[in-house]
Amino acid sequence: MLFIYMAMLDSEDEKETFAQIYNTYSQPMYQIAYAVLQDVQEAEDAVQISFEKIILHIDKFLDTPCSKMRSLIVIIVRNTAVDLMRKRRSIPMDFEDEAVQTALDLTACDEDRMNREMLVHAIGQLKEKYASALELKYWHGFTEREIAAFLNISEKAANSRLVRGRVMLRKLLEQEANQFDK
């Protein structure tokens, strides 16, 4: 399968980056997809679709540091699996899965890490559609147009999710700060 994907790429840098992603993350991607879908065939479909999305946005991965690569891939496969689940089953799913949240944890110095953990926790409390948009925008530097294409929504919807997500996130962080001050 790797050979087929590689044929879709142009430059050697793209091929090398994709091969590294494929070899490193194909198994964890399957595990995440299976955790969401609970079906072998659907999980395999989600992984394949996720790789196709990665190929379409391979330029973003060329510049992504390793510390952020995993979280970006987790977002892709998780959202793809959710999309498949909604299309095929129409059953809502709660994503408080500890394994997925752990995968989103980024390394940093202690103080930054504590702030990051607080932010990750707050974002984890948001609805998935807002959390994904915020993660793509602020952790991975996607533009609103790229977020829209990535999530298969309009640019207006992407902008709306970002605005609403920031408002909700600000309220959550203010509530946490108020509880901390008490």
Disulfide bonds with the S-S distance in Angstrom:
none
